[in-house]
Amino acid sequence: MTKIKTLLSAARLRTLPLSISGIIVGSAIAFSEGFFNGTILILALITTVGLQVLSNFANDYGDGVKGTDNMERIGPMRALQSGIVTDREMLTAIIITTILTLASAIFLIYVSFENRNFNHSIIFFLLGIAAIVAAIKYTVGNTAYGYRGYGDVFVFVFFGLVSVLGTYFLYTQQLSIDVFLPAFSVGLLSVGVLNLNNMRDMNSDKKANKNTLVVKIGIDKAKIYHFSIIILAMAFGIIYLILNYNAAYNLLFLISYLPLIMHLKRVKHTKDAAKLDPELKKLALSTFLFAILFLLGYNIFL
C-alpha cells in the first residue's frame, strides 16, 4: 500500500457520515423555519469533514507514538502501526489539515456574519479553535484527554451541541430551547459510537494505560451506560417531535429507531466485547439515517 493510500485509510472516510449528522440536523431545523443558505451548508460540511479527518489523523498519530496501536489492537490497522507512514509524515498531514480546516471555518464565519456582528464572529472563531484543539488533544500529548476518560464529554459537546446548535445559529443567528433536544440526540448517539470503540478496545487500552471510561467502569457497566445513552437519545428525539409535530411526515425519523433497537439487542447478546466491532459502523450509519430522515421529515414539502 502506498503512502497516499495509507493516509486516505487513516482519514477513515467511513466516519464522515457520523461527523456530518449534526450539521444535517441543525440545517434541517433552520430550513424548516425558512432559513436557507447553500454556501453556509457547503462550508459547514467541509469544515466538519476537515475536523473529523484531523481528529482521525491525530488519533492515529497519538496512539501510534504512545504504542497503544499494537498487534493486540482489534480493528483495521492504523497508518503509523503499519510502518508505511512515519511519525513526521503524519504530523505534516495534521498540520496541513489544520490549516485547511481553519481556513474553511474562517470563510464560513465570514459568509454567516459578514460585518454584521463582530462579537458572533469572534465567538465562532474561538469555537473553531477549540474544536481543532479538541480534535488533536484527544490522543496527542501527555495531557491527552482520551487517555483520562473524558472523550465522551468532548464527543457529546462537539458532535452534538456545537454541531447542531452552532449550525442552526449560523443560519438564523438565534437559538431556541427546542433545538437542544435533537442536539442531545446526535451527541448521545455519537458518544455511543465512541463507547462501542472503547468497549472493543478495552483490553488493549488497559495495557497501554489508556484509561477510557470503559476501562474505568468495566465492560458490564459500560453496557448499561451504552443502553442508557441510546435510549435517552431516542427519547429526546420523541420529545422534540411532540413539541414540534405538524404533520405525519414529521414521524419519518422514527424509522431510524428500528436499527437502533436491533443494535441494542445485539450489544446485549454479545458476550465478547471484541466482537462489537461491526456495530460501530451500524450505529454510525443509524445516526446518519436519523439525521437524513429528520431533514426530510421537517422539509419534505418545502
N, C-alpha and C positions, 0 to 999 in steps of 0.2 A: 504493500500500500504506500502511495506517495505521501509526501508531507501535506500537500493541499487536501487530498482525500482524508487524511488523518485529522487535519484541522476542521474540515467540514463535519467529520464524525464527532469531534469534540464540541462543535457548536450545538450538537444534539437537537437537530431540527424537529424531532418528534415532540419536543417540549413546547414548541411555539404555540400550538392551539390553546394550551392551558394559559400561557402568558398573556394572550390577547383576549381571553374571555372577559376580563374586567373592562377592557376598552369597549367591547361589543355591548356589554350590559349598560355601561354608562352612556354610550351613544344611543342605545335603544330608548332609554328614558327621555333623553334630550330630544330625540326625533319625535317621540310621541307627544311632546309638548310644543312642537312646532319649530324647534331649533335644529338646523342642519347646515353643516359646512363641510364639504368634501375634503378641503385642504386640511382642516383640523383632524378629520378622521384618518386620512392617509399618514400625516405626520405623527399622530398619536400611535398608530400601528407600527410605523418604522422605529420610533423611539423605544417602544416597548419591546419589540423584537431585538433591538440593539442591546437593551438592558438584559434580556434573557440570555442572549449569546455571550455577553460579557460575564454574566453570572456563571454560565457553563464553563467558559474558559478559565475563569478564576477558580472555580471549584476543582477543575482538573489540575490546575497548577498547584493550588493549596494542598490538596490531598496527595498529589504526586510528590512534592518536595518533603512532605511530612512522613511519607512512607505508608499512608493509610491505604492507598491503592496498591494492593499486593496480590499474590496468587490466590489468597483466600477470599478475595472480594467476589461477590456474586453480581452478575450483570455484565453488560458489554465492557470490553477493555478500554481503558482511558488512554489518551494520547501520550502523556508522559510515561504511563505504565508500560506502553508498548515499546518505548525507546526510539520510535521513529521521529518524534518531535522532542527537541531539547527544552530544558527549563528556559533558556534565554529566548528561544523562538516563541514559546508560549507566552512569555512575558511581553514580547514585542506585539503579539496578537492582541493581548489585553490592552496595551497602550493605544494601539490603532483603533480598536473597538470603542474604547472610552472616548477618544477624540471625536469619532464619527457620531456616537450616540449623544454626546454633549452638544454637538453642532445641530443635530436634528431637534433636540429639546429646546435649544435657544430659538430656532426657527419657528417651532410650534408655539412657543410663548409669544413671539412677536406677532404671528398671524392671529392668535387668540385675543391679545390685548392691545396690540399696536402701541399707540401713545395715549391710550385712554385711561389706563390705571397702572401707574408705575409700581404701587405697592403690591398689587397682584402679581405683576411680572417678577418682582424680587422674591416673593413667597414661592412661586413656582420654580424659579431658578434654584432656590435653596432646596426645594423638594427634589429637583433633578440631581443636584449634587449629592443629597442624602441617599437617593436611590442608587447612584453609581457607587458610592462608598459602601452601602449595604451589600450590593452585588459582589463587590470584591472581598469585603471583610468576612464573608460567611465562612470561608476556609483559609484565607490568606493571613499570615502574620501570627505573632504569638498570642494576640488577643482575639483570634477568630471566634465569633460568637456561635458558629455552628458546632464548635468543639466544647461549648459550655452550656448547651441545651436551650439556646434562645432562638434557634432557627424558626420555630413555629410562630413566635411572636412577629418576627420580621416578615415572614411569608404572609401572615394574616394582614399586616398593616399595608404592605406594598402591593401584594396581588389582589387584595380585597379593597380596603379603604381608599388608599391613594389611587389605585387604578380606576375604580368605579366612580368614586366621588370626584376625583381630580378631573377625569374625562368629562363628567357631567358639568362641572364648573367651567371648564374651558369653553363649552358651547354656550352656557346660559349665564355665567358669571353670577350665579346664585346657588344656594343649597337648600334642599328640602329634607326634612327628617325621614320621609318615606324612602329616600334613595339609600339610606344607611342599611335598609333591610336586605336588598339584593347584594349590596356590597359585603355584608356579613356572610351571605350565602356563598359568593365566589371566594371570599377569603378563607372560609372554613373548608370548602372543598379543596382548595389549593393546599391548605395545611394537611388535609387527608392524604394527598399525594406524597408530601414530604414524610408524613408519618409512616406510610407504607414503605417508602425507601429506607427509612431508618429501622423499621422492623426487619426488613430483608437483610440489612447490613449490620444488625445488632452485634453479632459475634465478632466480626472483623473490626467494627468500630470500637468495641470494648478493648480489644487487644491493642489498638492504636491510640488508646486514650482519647478517643473522640466521644465525649460524654453528651450524646444527644439525649433528648427527653426519654426516648425509648430505653436507652442504656440506664438512665437514672431510675425509671419506674418499673422496668421489666416488661416482658412480652405480654403477660396476661392483662396487666393494667393498660398497656398500650392498645390492646384490642378494645377494651372498654372505652378508652379515650377516643379511639377511632369511630366506634359506633356513635358516641355522643356527638362528635363534631359533624358527622354526616347527617345525622337526624336533625340536629339544630339547623344546619344549612338548608335542609328541606323545609323545616318549619318556618324559617324566616322568609323563604320564597312564598309560602302559602299565606303568611300574614300580609305580605305586600299585595298579593292577589286579592285578598279580601278587602283591603283598603282602596285598591285601585281597579276594581272589576268594572268593566264597561260592556263587554260582550263575550260570547262563548269562545271566541278565538284567543282571548287572554289566557285561556286554560292550556294553550299549546305546550308551554314549558313543562307542564306536569308529566308529559311523555318521557322526559329525561329522568324522571324519578324511577322508572321501571328498571333501567340498567343499574341505577344506584342501589336499589333494593336487592337486585341479583348480586351485585358486588358485595354487599354486606353479608349475604348468605354464604358466599364463597370464602370471605375472610373468616367467618365464624367456623366453618368446617375445615379450614386449612390448619393443620397442626404444626407443620414445618414452616416457619416464617420465611425460609429461603425460597419457598415455592410461591410466595406472594408477588414475585417479580412481574408476571403478566398483568397483575391487577393495577400496576402503576399506569400503564397505557390505557387500560379500560376506564379508570377513574378520571384520568386527564381528558379523555375523549368525551366522557359523560358530562364533565364540566363544560366543555366546549359546546356540546349539544344543548345543554341548559341555556347557554348564552345565545346561541343561534335561534332557538325556539322562543326565547324571551324576546329577542329582537322582532321576530315575525309576529309573535302574539300581540305585541303592542303597536305594530306598524304595518300590519298586513294590508290594510286598506288605505294607507296614506299615500 
